[in-house]
Amino acid sequence: MEKEKSTIVLFSGDLDKAIAAFIIANGAAAYDHEVTIFFTFWGLNTMRKEEVVKTEKGLLEKMFGWMMPRGANKLGLSKMNMAGMGPKMIKHVMKKHNALSLPQLIELAQEQGVKLVACTMTMDLLGLKQEELIDGMEFAGVAAYLGDANGAKVNLFI
């Protein structure tokens, strides 16, 4: 019997939305769904490595890199960001309630076989290189996502 499929497009680079996407993805994977998360535009920042990776880039591409958050630990909140205090507060509350952090949710998704796909067109537009994203990512265009989404019962845009 073929597995149920679920797909998520993570467009947002907001911490709370990325957490929600990974909670849903991990829940679906736990129910033995084949899960794909397609990262595009600001959602790609979730998957950036925290350390600086030296790459050949033009000035505009370098500027995007400097302005965008570098990884899951640097994302702001969609509401109540409060100059960076909001993310610290939500991380504190999550820890207090023994909830997994976003980096832990990402690791769990990888362990459960969630397919993590970076949009190559967006990477080109923002000047992101494959080596700047965490290990274990796949790289594809929208046609690959649509192929996964076509057979899925659940398709979410976050």
N, C-alpha and C positions, 0 to 999 in steps of 0.2 A: 504494500500500500504506500502511496506517495505521501510525503510529509505535507502538512499545511504550510503555507508560506505567508510571511508578513514582511512588509517593507516600510522603511521610514526614510524620508528625506529630511536631513537636519540642515536647514538653511540658516538658522539662528546661531549666533555666537554667544548667547546669554547662558550663564551658568545654570539657572533654574530650568531652562528649556532643554539643555543638554542632559541634565540629570534625569528629567522626565523621559527623554528619548531612550536613554540607556536603561532606566528601570523597566520601561515597556519592552524593550528589546530582550533584556535578560528574562523577564517574565515569559515572553513568547518562546524563547529558547528553552526555558525550563519545561514548557508544555510541549517540547519536541517539535516546535515550528522551525522551518528553515528561515532564518532572519537575515535581511540585508539592511544596513544603514548606509545611505548615500549622502556623503558630505559635500555640500556645495556652498559657495560664497562664504559668509561669516562662520558657518558651521565647521568649515575646515580648520579654523583656529583651535577648535577643541582637540584636534589631532596633531597639532604642531609639537615638536620637541621643545622642551623648555630651554635647552642650551642653544647657543648660537651655532649654526652650521654654516661654514664658509662655502659660498657658491658664487658663481659668476652671474652678476645681475647688472642691469642698467640702473640709472638713478631713480626712475619712477618705481621700479620693482623693489629697490632697496627701501624707498620711502614707505611703501605699503608694508614691508616687513617690519620696519621700525614702529609703525603706528598700530599694527594689529597685535592682539594679545598672543603670547607665546605659550600655548598649551592649556590644558584643562584647569590648572591651578591659577591661571591669570584671568579667567573670564569674569565679567561683571554680571550683575543681576539685571533682569529686564525692568524691574520696578524696585524702588528703594535702594538703589546702588549706593547712595549717600557717600560719594567720593571714595568708594572702596570699602567703606565700613559694612555695607550690606552683605557682601560675600563673606566677610569674616564672621559676621553674626550667624548667617545661615550655616556655615561650616561648623561653627561652635554648637549650634542646636542639633545638627545632624550627628555630630560626635557624641553629644550628651545622650541622644536616643539610640546610639549604636547603629545608625544608618551608615551604609557604605558611602564613601566619598566618591566623587566623579572619577578620579584615577582608579579607584578600586572597582567601580562599575565597568570601566573600560576594560580592565584586566579580566574581570569575570566574563564579559562578553566575548573576549578573545578565547578564553578557556572553553566556553560553551559553543564555539564555532560560529559566532555571529560574523557574517561577511561585512567587513568595513571597507567601503569603496569611496575613494576620493575622486571628485569630478575633475577630469583632466582639463576641460575647457576653462573652468574657474581657476584652476591652478595656473594656467597660462595667463589669464587675465590679471591675476593678483601677483604673478611673479613667484609663485611657490614652486619649489623643486621637490621631487620625490624624497630626497635624503633629509628634507626638513620635517617630514612627517614621521610619526612613530612607526616602529617596525610592525609588520603584519598587515599593512594596508594593501588593498588592491587599487588599481588605477584604471579608470574607464570613463567613457562618455555617457551621455544621457540614454543612448540606445541600449546599453547594457542594463541600466537601471530599469528602463521600460520593459525589457525582457523579463527581469525578476518580478516587476510589479504586475505584469500581465497575468501571471498565474497565482497571484497572491489574493487572499480573501481580505487581508487588512493592509491598507496603504495609508500612511500618515505623513503629513507635511508639518514639520515643527520648525 
